Amino acid sequence: MGILQNRYGQTGPYGSGTYKGDLGDAPGRLPGLHNAATKKCFHLGIREEQGGGWAEVQDGDWVWPESQAAVANIFDNSGQMLLIVWDEDDGLPWIINTREGPSGSGMTTAWKDKIDTNVSGSGTEIPTKWKRLEDSGSERHLMIEYSEGWLHLRPVDAANRGASGYGTTGLRSGMQIDVSLYADGVEASAQSSASDVSVDREILFPKKVRAEEGLQLYAQTDMSEFRVTSVELKYIVKDKPRIPYKGNQTEGGYQLLFAAPSHRITRGANLFLDVATGDTLAGAGTATTGPDGKTNSAITITTTVEFDNDAVAAGTFLIWHKTGYTVAGITLTQVSTSGTWILSKATGALPASIELVAGDVFDVCVYSTVLTAAAIADYSSNVINEEGKNYLPRW
């Protein structure tokens, strides 16, 4: 018989992941027909005297198909049409009818790939991967944080509940589900992944997962034969604190650098509000006059305050403080002074969970990037000479 020609007019071996015979319409041909090419002919040996498997016919005694020939249909002894493909890797024919056939047809649903019917338990599991549409706040500029969620699955066939190889839910025994979150289109850190999630149970992540605009759930399983009936996700939506700015283009560039801290406590009605995340930090203290000259703009800490920050490989830590103040795990370098107040910085690697001990502090910032010396100098000058109007919330 002639070798079939694909929709692009090509003949010969198919590419990886594509089956021989999975063909479409050739360009310029009648629509709906599969066309035969007569340049080669292959012979399939069935009986022992015919040889084994496929062989190219080398002489001229060929079977000559019509130039517009349909694909042959293959039926089994029960009259059921079979879909047979040849795998490029092993060269073997495989039946890909995996649906449940009529009574007596012998056709059963299969949820594994390449099952040898002569070997019990053979076949390769078929993993799955899927994503939900991205979730965001009522407006895209709102920050979104994952709170809690549930993933609910059901078996394809309820009759499998309690059957051999299945659990009481009807799902495959030992099936594992790994779930992660994409924040603004980028997969969150490994700390934001949950493995071996229990079916119909809560999805728990060991760390808070936040996004500037949207979060997207991604899940994968090591087996198939299930349906996702529902996914319930709850979020906390927060507005982003807006930091005022003004000045010329160079100053505006500096202010943009300062406008995106990962954590920051600064002057405001709530002494311990992290304006970068919207969280109120645990701790105690009283208000005092800061280096900006404003009454009650700074904090006298009486009980240790801890940031919920991750370790940073290359970041910036800024703090206004009084003489003798130290921060564990950070070496402070003095930048400038304003009366008894000292502005200090640390750049480079920063530890996780930075703690502020008892003492006077003002506008404490953690950045995941290294701020330029020029930007820090402009910030310092603005706090000392202009009450921080360009860099700090109004007071």
N, C-alpha and C positions, 0 to 999 in steps of 0.2 A: 504494500500500500504506500501511497505517497506521504511524505512528511508534511505536516500542517504548517501553514504560513501564518504568522501573527499579523496584528493590525497594521504594523509598520512595513510589511512586505519582507520581513526578515525570516530566515529559516535557520535550523540548527539548534544547539543546546540553549536552554533557557538560563536566565541568571539566577543567582542565589536567592532563595525565598520565593521563586516563581515556579509554578508547575507546568510541565509540558501539557499542551492541550488546553491551557487556560488562555484562549485566544479571542480576539475581537474581529471586527471587520477590517479588511485590507483597504487602504485608500484607493478610490477609483473603482471599487467593486460594487456589486449589488449589496445593499444593506441587509443585514441579518444572515448572510451566508458566511461560512468559514471556507477559505479557499485552499486548494491543494497545489503544492509545487511538485513538478515532475522531474526535478534535477536529481533526486535521490530516492531510493526505495529501501525499506527495512523489512526484515523477515523475523517473525517471532517463532522460535522453535518450541513446540508444545510436547510432541512425542520424543522419545529417546533418540530415534533415528534422525530426527530433525535438528538435533543439537539443543543447546539450552540458552534461553534468553534471546535478546535482540542481536541481529547481525545485518550489516549493510549488504544488499545484493550487489555483486560485482559484475555479473554478466548482463545481457540485454533482455533476459526473460523476466520482465517486470509486470506487475499489475499496474495498468495505466488508468488512473482515475480521470473523471471529467474535469475540465478546467474550473468549473464552478461546482464543487462537491461539498455536501454537508458532512458534518462530523458524525462518525458512527456512534450509535447508541448500543450500550452493552446491558444485557439483562441477566439476572440470575435465574436459578431453577424455579423460583417462586414468581417469576414475572416482574420482579422489581428492578427498575433501572439503577445501575451502579455508576457512581462517579469515581473514576480511577485516574490517579496521577502517578507520574514517575518522579521520584525524588532524585535531585541532582547529586546529593552526597553519597547515598548508598546504591543508587541505580535500581531500586526495587519499586514495584507498583504498590500503591496504597489506596484502599477504598476510603473515600472521605464522606460517605453517607453516614452522618452521625445522628440522624433523627430517629425517632421511634417509629417503626414501620407498622403496618397492619398485622393483625393476629396471624401467626403462622409464617410471617415473612422472614423471620430470623434477624431482622434489623433492629438494633438497640442503640440507645443514646450513648455516646462515648464522651468522657470529659478528660481524656488524656490524648496525647499525640503518639502516633506510631505504636499501636497496641498489637502485639503478636497474639493471635487468638489461641495459639498452642501453648502459651506460657502464662500461667496464672499470675496476676498482679503486674504484668509488664506494662510498658508505656511510660511516657514522660509527662509530668504534671505541667499544666498550662497556667502560668502566672498571669495576673491581671494588674493593670495600672489605670488609675482614673483620677481626674481632678474635678472639683466643683468650680462653678463660676466664682469669680472674685467677689468677696463681700466688702462693702465700704459703708461709711456713715451716710446720713441723709444728704450730706454735701461732701464732695471729694476732698475738701481741704481739712476735714476733721480727722483727728488721729483715732485709730481703732486698736483695741487691745482684746486679745482672746480671754474669755472668762471661763466658760465651760461648754462641753458639747457631748453629744451621744451619737453613736453610729449603730444603725439597726439593719440587720441582715435577715433574710429568710431563705430556706432551701428552695431549689428549683422544683423539687417534688416532695410534698409533705409526707408521702408514704415512706421516705427514707429515715424518718425520725426513729432513732433507736435501732436501725438496721445495722448489719455488719459493715464496718468501715465508716459509720456515721455516728455523730453524737446525738444527744437527746433533742437537740434543736433541728436535726435533719441536715446539718452542715457536715462537711467532710471532717473526719477525726484528725486533729493536729493542725488544722488550718491556722496560719498565722497572718495577722494584718499589721502592717507598719504604716503609721500615719505621720505626716509632717505638715508644716505650714509654710507657705510662700508669703513673704512680706514685700509688698510693692513689686511683685514679679520675681523676687530672688528668694531661693530656698533659705529658710532661717537656719541658724547654727544647729549643730548636733544636739545641743541642749534643748532644742525645740522639737524633738522627734519622740514619738511614742511607739514602742515595738510590742508585738504580741498583744494587741488590743483585744480584750474579751468581747465576744459578740454580745450586742445589745447592752453594752455597759458604757460608762462614762470614759471619754477620752481625756487623759491627764497628761499635761506637759510639766516637766520639772522646773521650768523657768517661764517668766512672763514673756509673751510674744506680742510685740507691738508693730504697727506699721504707720507710716505717715499718711497713706491713702487707703490701702486695701489689703486684706488677708485672703488667702486661697488655700483650701484644704486639698492635700494630695495623699492618696492612699494606694497601697499595693499589697497584693496577697500572693502567697506561694502556691495556691490552688484555685480552681474555678468551681463551678456548680453552685452558685448562690445568686441571690438578687438583693440589691440595696433598696430597702423599702423607704427609708427616711434617714436624713442627717439633720440633727438639731444642733445648732451652734449659737451660743450667746456671746455677745461682745459688750465691752465698755467703750463708749465713744466720748472723746474729749476734744474740746477746742484747744488750739495751740496758742499759748500766750504770745502776744504780739509785742515786740520790743520796739520802741520808737527809734527813729533815726532821722538825721538831717546832716547837712554839710555838703562839701564839694565832692567831686567824683572819687578822689583818692580816699577821703574819709569814709565815703559810702562803701568803698571796697573793704575797708577795715571793719566797718559795722556789720557787713554781711558775714565776715568771718566769725564775729562774736555772736551773731544771731542764731547759731545752731549748736548750742551746747547739748551734750547728752544728759547732763545733770546740772542743776543750778539752784541755789537758794540765795535770794537777793532781797532788797528792800520791798516791803509790802505789808498788808494787814495781817497776813498769816506768816509768822516768823519762819516756820519750817516747811513752807510749801516749795516743793521741787517744781519750779515753773516749766522745766523741760518735759516732765512726765505727767504733771498734774497730781502727783502723789504728795501727801503730807507725811513727812518723816517723823519717826518717833524721837522724842527728846524733850528737854525742858530748858527754859531760859527766859531772859527779859530783854526788852528793847533798850538800846542806848544810841547816843549820837555817833554817826559814822564819819569816815574821811570825806564824805561829800558835804559835810557841814549841816546835814539835815537831822532834826531831832527824831529819835527812835527809828532810824533807818538801819542800824546795825544790831547785832545780837550779842548778849553776854550769855554764853552757854553754861548751864549748870549741870546738865546730864548729857552724856555722850550721844552724839547724833551720827547715824551711819547712812551713807549713800547706798542705794541698791544698784551699784554700777558693776559692770563686768571689767575684767582686766583689759588694759589697752596696751598694744605693742608700741604705738607711737602717738602719744597724745599730749595734752597740755592741762596742767592744774594751776588755777589762779586763786589767790586768797589774800584778802586784807586782814591783818592781825596786829597784835601788840607784841612788844619785845618778849622773847623767850618762848613764844608759841611754836609747837612742833606738831607734825602730822606723821603718824607711824607709817613706815614703808616708803616715805617720800622725802627727798632732799630738797629743801626750799632754797631758792636763790633770790636775794632781794633785788627788786626792780626800782622802787621809788619810795618816798615817804611823804606823809601829810600830817604834820603835828606828831602825835604819838603813834599814828597808824603807819604800818609798813605793808607795801604791796610786794608779794613774793610769787614766784612761779616755779614750776617743775615741768620739764619737757622730756619726752621719750616714753619709756615703759612706765605704766601706772598700775598699781595693784587693784584687785577687786575689793568692793565693800570698804571704801575709804571712810575712816572714822574721824569726826571732829570732836576733840576733847573739850573740857571746860576752858573758857576763856572768851575774849572778845574777838569776833570775826565779822566780816562784811563781804557780801557779793562773792560767794565761793562757787567756782565754776569747774566743771570737768568737761574736756573736749576730747573727741576721738581723733582729732587731727592736731598737728603742731602749728600753733599760731605764730605769725612772724613777729620779730622783735619790734618792727615799725608799728604794727597793729596794736601790740601791747602798750607801747609808748604813747600812742594816740589815745587809747582808752584811759591810761593813767592820768594824762594831762586833762582829759575831759572831766574825770571824776574830781580832781583837785581844783580845777579852775572854773568849771562850768556846772558843778553839782551833778555830773554824770548824765546830763540831759540827752546826749546822743546815744548812750549805751544802756541806760538803766530805765526801769519803769518809772512813770511819773510819781512824784512824791511831794 
